[in-house]
Amino acid sequence: MPLNAKLAQLVADFEVIPDPQERLAALLDRAKRQPPLPENQRTDAHRVRGCVSVVWLAGELRDGRCHFRCSAVSPVVHGLLALLCDFFGDTPPAELAASDLDPLAALGVIANLSPTRRNGLASARAALRDFARAHAAPAP
């Protein structure tokens, strides 16, 4: 599914939760159902710089699509990062590399975060795009 369509579906799914704080709580609950990042991938090589909380992000390319797993010391950051990984996952690298979509902003949860947390999540989105750029096929 293209990222624009994924974003429309995500927004529609969360429209039933009008309060941004309740949306955030729903995102955190959703993240708890994802498998944790294995300890052997919680390394400096997977660490996202620019986050106040310790954050790890591991990407892989499978069948020509990006897939991500993550972990964070902070449960809030982990929940938000898990949404980003899920949203941008199963996407062709070229599409992700070209995307400037921010599903957290579209859900209205960014406005309630501290500036340092917003900056950290921007660093995580950049890391996802950097992974995609590194794996995107060059234009003919």
Secondary structure as GFF3:
##gff-version 3
##sequence-region A 1 140
A	DSSP	alpha_helix	3	14	.	.	.	ID=ss1
A	DSSP	alpha_helix	20	32	.	.	.	ID=ss2
A	DSSP	three_ten_helix	39	41	.	.	.	ID=ss3
A	DSSP	three_ten_helix	44	46	.	.	.	ID=ss4
A	DSSP	beta_strand	55	62	.	.	.	ID=ss5
A	DSSP	beta_strand	65	72	.	.	.	ID=ss6
A	DSSP	alpha_helix	75	88	.	.	.	ID=ss7
A	DSSP	alpha_helix	93	98	.	.	.	ID=ss8
A	DSSP	alpha_helix	103	106	.	.	.	ID=ss9
A	DSSP	three_ten_helix	110	112	.	.	.	ID=ss10
A	DSSP	alpha_helix	115	135	.	.	.	ID=ss11
###
